[in-house]
Amino acid sequence: MGNHQLVFGYRGSLSNDLVSALIQMADSKLKELETPFRKKKAIINILIEGLQNSLFHSIEGQKTLGNGHNCLFLLGKREGEYFIRIGNFIESSKKEALSTKIDKLNSMDAEQIQQMYLDVLDLGALSDKGGAGLGFLRIIRDSGNKIAYSFESADDNQQMFYSMEILVSD
């Protein structure tokens, strides 16, 4: 097993203000570690997208972590790469659509991801949650890697804990 270093982590309820504060804290930690600018920028962009996804798409009011949009977020470093793990509760009924979307994006090469990103920007349509569907595209584009993900059943089978891990190589 390699050397792992936890850079920063959070578990609890999210709000827009807290997402901003978490991003600022992660940025400070990355500066302390003297992370190269381009790498730090990619990591911060991925954190913004991942935490906003957790805020906008999680189930609100989980009993296990308190009220609000709850998430788990870890930023770490191991064997020459950073890892970002973000997780939150979702409705079980959304598992298949989410898996299909990520699998489709994971099957694309960098050129296809970039073209899809530009196509979505050109359309400019917003979803009912206020997004344009760029989050996963930005994560894959900025990391240069696929999204690893998993689902764990929650107690009532109406919800699941969804988590994703993104690697950003040095």
VMD Tcl script that draws the C-alpha trace (Angstrom):
set ca {
  {0.00 0.00 0.00}
  {1.33 3.42 -0.95}
  {1.79 6.58 1.04}
  {-1.52 8.44 1.46}
  {-1.86 11.97 2.79}
  {-5.21 13.54 3.62}
  {-5.00 17.18 2.58}
  {-8.48 18.27 3.60}
  {-11.88 16.74 4.33}
  {-15.42 17.62 5.34}
  {-18.53 15.73 6.37}
  {-21.81 17.51 6.99}
  {-24.47 19.74 5.58}
  {-23.79 21.98 2.57}
  {-24.90 25.47 1.62}
  {-23.67 27.86 -1.06}
  {-21.68 29.81 1.53}
  {-20.10 26.64 2.90}
  {-19.13 25.45 -0.59}
  {-17.29 28.76 -1.06}
  {-15.56 28.41 2.31}
  {-14.53 24.80 1.57}
  {-13.06 25.86 -1.76}
  {-11.08 28.64 -0.08}
  {-9.76 26.24 2.58}
  {-8.78 23.64 -0.02}
  {-7.05 26.36 -2.05}
  {-5.04 27.41 1.02}
  {-4.01 23.81 1.73}
  {-2.91 23.31 -1.88}
  {-0.83 26.52 -1.68}
  {0.82 25.22 1.52}
  {1.74 22.04 -0.37}
  {3.18 24.18 -3.19}
  {0.93 22.51 -5.73}
  {1.74 23.72 -9.26}
  {-0.69 26.39 -10.46}
  {-2.28 24.38 -13.30}
  {-2.78 21.35 -11.05}
  {-4.25 23.51 -8.27}
  {-6.61 25.17 -10.76}
  {-7.81 21.77 -12.04}
  {-8.36 20.49 -8.50}
  {-10.29 23.62 -7.46}
  {-12.47 23.46 -10.60}
  {-13.25 19.78 -9.90}
  {-14.10 20.58 -6.27}
  {-16.44 23.38 -7.34}
  {-18.28 21.09 -9.76}
  {-18.41 18.14 -7.37}
  {-19.57 20.12 -4.35}
  {-22.17 22.00 -6.41}
  {-23.44 18.66 -7.73}
  {-23.76 17.47 -4.12}
  {-25.56 20.65 -3.13}
  {-28.00 20.68 -6.05}
  {-28.65 16.96 -6.56}
  {-28.56 15.40 -3.10}
  {-31.57 14.46 -1.03}
  {-32.21 17.07 1.62}
  {-32.52 16.33 5.33}
  {-30.68 13.03 5.93}
  {-31.19 11.87 9.52}
  {-27.69 10.36 9.66}
  {-25.84 13.67 9.24}
  {-28.37 16.32 10.24}
  {-30.59 18.58 8.17}
  {-29.68 20.03 4.80}
  {-27.82 18.72 1.77}
  {-25.30 16.36 3.29}
  {-22.05 15.29 1.76}
  {-18.68 13.74 2.37}
  {-15.65 15.30 0.72}
  {-12.00 14.27 0.84}
  {-8.96 15.72 -0.89}
  {-5.80 13.71 -0.59}
  {-2.49 12.88 -2.18}
  {-0.95 9.49 -2.88}
  {1.87 8.21 -5.05}
  {2.25 11.26 -7.27}
  {-1.43 12.11 -7.73}
  {-4.21 13.91 -5.94}
  {-7.52 12.21 -5.30}
  {-10.88 13.82 -4.74}
  {-13.72 11.80 -3.26}
  {-17.17 13.37 -3.00}
  {-20.33 11.60 -1.91}
  {-23.94 12.36 -1.07}
  {-27.34 10.71 -0.74}
  {-29.52 10.46 -3.85}
  {-32.89 8.93 -4.60}
  {-32.49 5.25 -5.54}
  {-34.56 5.87 -8.66}
  {-31.78 8.11 -10.05}
  {-29.06 5.44 -9.91}
  {-29.55 4.04 -13.42}
  {-29.65 7.43 -15.16}
  {-26.58 8.64 -13.27}
  {-24.65 5.43 -14.03}
  {-25.58 5.64 -17.71}
  {-24.49 9.28 -17.94}
  {-21.12 8.72 -16.26}
  {-20.45 5.50 -18.22}
  {-21.15 7.31 -21.49}
  {-18.77 10.14 -20.58}
  {-16.13 7.70 -19.33}
  {-16.21 5.94 -22.72}
  {-15.28 9.15 -24.58}
  {-11.78 10.32 -25.39}
  {-10.49 13.82 -24.56}
  {-11.42 15.20 -27.99}
  {-15.00 13.91 -27.72}
  {-15.33 15.34 -24.19}
  {-14.11 18.75 -25.40}
  {-16.53 18.73 -28.37}
  {-19.47 17.75 -26.16}
  {-18.47 20.48 -23.70}
  {-18.49 23.09 -26.49}
  {-21.80 21.76 -27.83}
  {-23.44 22.08 -24.41}
  {-22.06 25.62 -24.05}
  {-23.49 26.54 -27.46}
  {-26.95 25.23 -26.54}
  {-27.02 27.25 -23.33}
  {-30.09 25.42 -22.00}
  {-30.53 25.23 -18.23}
  {-32.02 22.30 -16.34}
  {-34.73 22.62 -13.69}
  {-31.90 22.66 -11.10}
  {-30.25 25.63 -12.85}
  {-27.32 23.81 -14.46}
  {-26.40 23.26 -18.07}
  {-25.08 19.71 -17.63}
  {-21.43 20.71 -17.72}
  {-20.37 19.38 -14.32}
  {-19.21 15.87 -15.19}
  {-17.77 17.11 -18.50}
  {-15.66 19.69 -16.64}
  {-14.55 17.11 -14.09}
  {-13.34 14.69 -16.77}
  {-11.84 17.46 -18.89}
  {-9.96 19.10 -16.00}
  {-8.73 15.86 -14.43}
  {-7.78 14.13 -17.66}
  {-9.16 10.94 -16.08}
  {-12.35 8.92 -15.89}
  {-14.75 9.20 -12.95}
  {-14.78 6.18 -10.64}
  {-18.08 5.89 -8.81}
  {-20.09 3.62 -6.54}
  {-23.50 3.35 -4.90}
  {-24.31 1.99 -1.44}
  {-27.87 1.20 -0.37}
  {-29.25 3.20 2.51}
  {-31.52 1.79 5.21}
  {-34.87 2.38 3.52}
  {-34.00 1.42 -0.10}
  {-35.52 4.73 -1.24}
  {-32.13 6.38 -1.21}
  {-28.51 5.53 -1.89}
  {-25.15 6.96 -1.03}
  {-23.44 7.92 -4.27}
  {-19.71 8.61 -4.26}
  {-17.23 9.45 -6.97}
  {-13.47 9.56 -7.00}
  {-11.42 11.61 -9.39}
  {-7.66 11.37 -9.80}
  {-5.53 14.32 -10.82}
  {-2.02 13.19 -11.72}
  {1.04 15.27 -10.88}
}
mol new
graphics top color blue
foreach p $ca { graphics top sphere $p radius 0.5 }
foreach p [lrange $ca 0 end-1] q [lrange $ca 1 end] { graphics top cylinder $p $q radius 0.2 }
display resetview
